[in-house]
């Protein structure tokens, strides 16, 4: 009986915990323009994709410069994955973490693990002169 209460409390603690990354991805819109802050290849900083951006649109269309030229395509969100199609280099990205302003994507390409730390681009206010 002495062990019952501590074990019961621990079991409540474990069942109450959720994975924050997947929860935030489900509750945050991916739509908009995301720009690269830092890229890592096998956990080492790399500049091979400097200037990368991804633009996700409401109709599941996508625009990216992943292969150094603007490529329109489409994307599919399934769970914590984003699968791109119709671009020169179709990729599957695993969402590691997402907030309203930051996005951490992970993908594998030719045996290498790539991590993309992205930041949501702010839309500039447009002023109309009268």
URRA-V724408 format. One line per field, one symbol per residue. ss: DSSP state (a for helix, b for strand, c for the rest). phi: phi as a letter, one per 40 degrees, with the letter a starting at -180 (. if undefined). burial: + if it has 9 or more other C-alpha atoms within 8 Angstrom, else -. Layout:
ss: ???
phi: ???
burial: ???
//
This chain:
ss: caaaaaaaaaaaaaaacccaaaaaaaaccccbbbbbbbbbbccbbbccccccbbbbccccbbbbccccccbbbbbbbbccbbbbbccccccbbbbbbbcccbbbbbbbbccbbbbbbbbbcccccccccc
phi: .ccccccccccccccccbcccccccccbccchbbbcbabbbfgbdabcbdgcabbbbdcgcababdbgacbcababcbgbbbbcagbdbdbbbcccaabcbbabbbabafgbcbbbcbbcccccccbbcb
burial: --------------------+++++--+---+++++-++++----+-----++++++--+++++++---++++++----++++++-+--+-++++++++--+++++++----++++++++----------
//
